[in-house]
Amino acid sequence: MTSPDDARITDEPSAGAPKRAASLRSHDLFVARVIAACRDAGEQQALRRALGKPVNDVPARTHAVLLKPRPTEDGGPDMPLVPYDAGDKRPFYAVAALIAARPRAQRVVADTSPADEEKDHSAPAGDKRPGVDGFRPGGTNLGESLAMAVTRHDDAIKEKGAEAKLHLMARQDIEGLHRMLPSVVRLVSGTGVHVDYACLLRDLRAWPTYRDGVVTRWLESYYRTLGAERERAKAAADG
């Protein structure tokens, strides 16, 4: 799934760092521009007011923030945050609202050196650092994020509860998924695990047509991440 925005991206990963998948590049740019917009308290509040709402129910101010052309980082023609030709715009509105609803500290993108990048992508998922550069090149999906939250060992999320939420999301149509997302993202972010919003946006756009594939990836990532954590804990205990 591509966007005309792909040709406008200028923030390429540094040399030596794993490159994000092409399917995520325009979505990474969208997330970065939403985070930048949230530096304005008025715009952050306007985006937040779209949380859990269909596009036609959001306030006019929210539409203005997302659809009004604004300067781009590369000095090109002004562009809206949400591409006019994006088709179903609800995934964009939903992700923007989810980002705006998080505390400011959770919206900050952490910098990561290439050396750290190499280390991060070979380490267990639970050790991965926050921020765009800390996510997998192909995206860190919500199933993996949920498992990472479980492995924090602070009992903020119980494994059975997380698994139940994941299974419930897997059974939802797109409307049901949108209703569940605010609470799930709040739960995951509350443990200190950063959500890969670009990957979430890609999965939300794919959900109506490719739900089974997205669900399979979320479940596989969830169980694989938990299994890796158990193996690591066992190895540490065996000394």
Residue pairs with C-beta under 8 A, 6 or more apart in sequence:
1 23
1 202
1 205
1 206
2 22
2 23
2 26
3 26
3 27
3 83
3 86
4 83
4 85
5 26
5 29
5 30
5 79
5 83
6 22
6 25
6 26
8 29
8 72
8 74
8 76
8 79
9 25
9 26
9 28
9 29
10 73
10 74
11 28
11 29
11 32
11 73
12 19
13 19
13 20
13 133
14 114
15 114
16 114
16 117
16 118
17 112
17 114
17 117
17 133
18 117
18 118
18 121
18 137
19 137
20 28
20 132
20 135
20 137
20 139
20 198
21 137
21 138
21 139
23 202
24 138
24 139
24 198
24 199
24 202
27 197
27 198
27 199
27 201
27 202
28 132
28 198
30 81
30 82
30 92
30 95
30 198
30 201
31 95
31 99
31 132
31 197
31 198
31 201
32 109
32 132
33 81
34 47
34 81
34 95
34 96
34 99
34 100
35 99
35 107
35 108
35 109
37 43
37 44
37 47
37 65
37 70
37 81
38 44
38 47
38 99
38 100
38 104
38 107
43 65
44 100
45 100
46 59
46 61
46 62
46 64
46 65
47 62
47 65
47 66
47 96
47 97
47 99
47 100
48 97
48 100
48 101
49 58
49 59
49 61
49 62
49 97
50 58
50 59
50 62
50 93
50 94
50 96
50 97
51 97
51 98
51 100
51 101
51 182
52 97
52 178
52 179
52 181
52 182
53 93
53 97
54 90
55 89
55 90
55 93
58 93
62 93
65 81
65 96
66 80
66 81
66 82
66 89
66 92
66 93
66 96
67 80
67 81
67 82
67 84
68 80
69 77
69 78
69 79
69 80
70 78
70 79
70 80
70 81
71 78
72 78
72 79
81 92
81 96
82 89
82 92
82 93
82 96
86 92
87 205
88 205
88 208
90 174
90 178
90 204
91 201
91 204
91 205
92 201
94 178
94 181
94 204
95 197
95 200
95 201
95 204
97 182
98 181
98 182
98 185
98 195
98 197
98 200
99 107
99 197
101 182
101 186
102 185
102 189
106 189
106 194
108 131
109 131
109 132
109 133
110 129
110 130
110 131
110 133
110 134
111 131
111 133
112 120
112 129
112 131
112 133
112 134
116 129
117 133
120 127
120 128
120 129
120 134
121 136
121 137
124 225
124 228
124 229
124 232
125 140
125 144
125 147
125 148
125 225
125 228
125 229
126 148
126 151
126 152
126 225
126 228
126 229
126 232
128 134
128 135
128 136
128 140
128 148
130 192
130 193
130 194
131 194
132 196
132 198
134 194
135 194
135 196
135 198
135 199
136 144
136 196
139 196
139 198
139 199
139 202
139 203
140 196
140 199
140 221
141 196
141 199
141 200
141 203
141 214
141 217
141 218
141 221
142 169
142 184
142 188
142 195
142 199
142 200
142 203
142 218
143 166
143 217
143 218
143 219
143 220
143 221
143 222
143 225
144 218
144 221
144 222
144 224
144 225
145 188
145 193
145 194
145 195
145 196
146 157
146 162
146 165
146 166
146 184
146 188
146 222
147 162
147 221
147 222
147 223
147 224
147 225
147 226
147 229
148 188
148 193
148 225
149 156
149 157
149 162
149 187
149 188
149 191
149 193
150 157
150 158
150 159
150 162
150 226
151 225
151 226
151 229
152 191
152 192
152 193
154 191
156 187
156 190
156 191
157 187
157 188
157 191
159 226
162 222
163 222
165 180
165 184
165 187
166 218
166 219
166 222
168 180
169 177
169 180
169 184
169 218
170 215
170 218
170 219
172 179
172 180
173 208
173 211
174 204
174 207
174 208
174 211
177 204
177 207
178 204
181 200
185 195
188 195
189 195
203 214
203 217
203 218
206 213
206 214
207 214
